């Protein structure tokens, strides 16, 4: 006869494989509750102290709508047809620009290095951006071996990384420009000033392009006696004159201001309450994990 093999005795959960039951986990954490509370409070106190030391920054926000081309796609199509009969004049005059391209140009110009450096230089922002290196009494820079005189390139880098941010809403197409700075009045002034400079730059660029195109078309019209060609040239000239007039009379040429930047009253960072709570919660979780791992080892 075969001997009966007894099944192995069922052990409590966690006795063989080291797993901890829910009850045991609660008991471990309860025994270490004062340690966890102490560590959490210490982390919260450290976070609060750091928040008090960190520089306060304010966010000035301006909401923009990129302006589409005047006249719509139907007019552009008609002008393109007229220009096509002139053997590539449309490309020379820049009639192929779509609404998306104009919108991309406006947003890119708002963030461009050339425009940012021009804004910093015109408003003399270097002493403000690098106040710790500027001696207001002597009106000169404090230059050391490790801290040379700040350049426009360096200031532009600071502006793009720490001060200015631009975002676009994919659904509405609206653009948000945010300036983060320690002085709320300066932040609002810089946000509005950057948009104004962008509009002025693109408007002047459009006026110069229209004037150049008109001169070119006048020269082309003087070279031909064909009625069809002259009619097409005059149609293009009429459009350029209209574009020039609209550009000169429109302050918000490329970026229409939906909501201008106001002086913020509440700091955007640091947020002491949020930073303290986050530190306490993180320290509590980390301490609890350490306690459990050490007790189960």
Secondary structure by P-SEA (a helix, b strand, c coil): cccccccccccccccccccccaaaaaaaaaaaaaaaaaaaaaaaaaaaaaaaacbbbbbbbbbbbbbcccccaaaaaaaaaaaaaaccccccccccccaaaaaaaaaaaaacaaaaaaaaaaaccccccccccccccccccccccccccccaaaaaaaaacccbbbbbcccccbbbbbbbcccaaaaaaaaaaaaaaaaaaaaaaaaaaaaaaaaaaaaaaaacccaaaaaaaaaaaaaaaaaaaaaaaccccccccccccccccccccccaaaaaaaaaaaaaaaaaaaaaaaaac
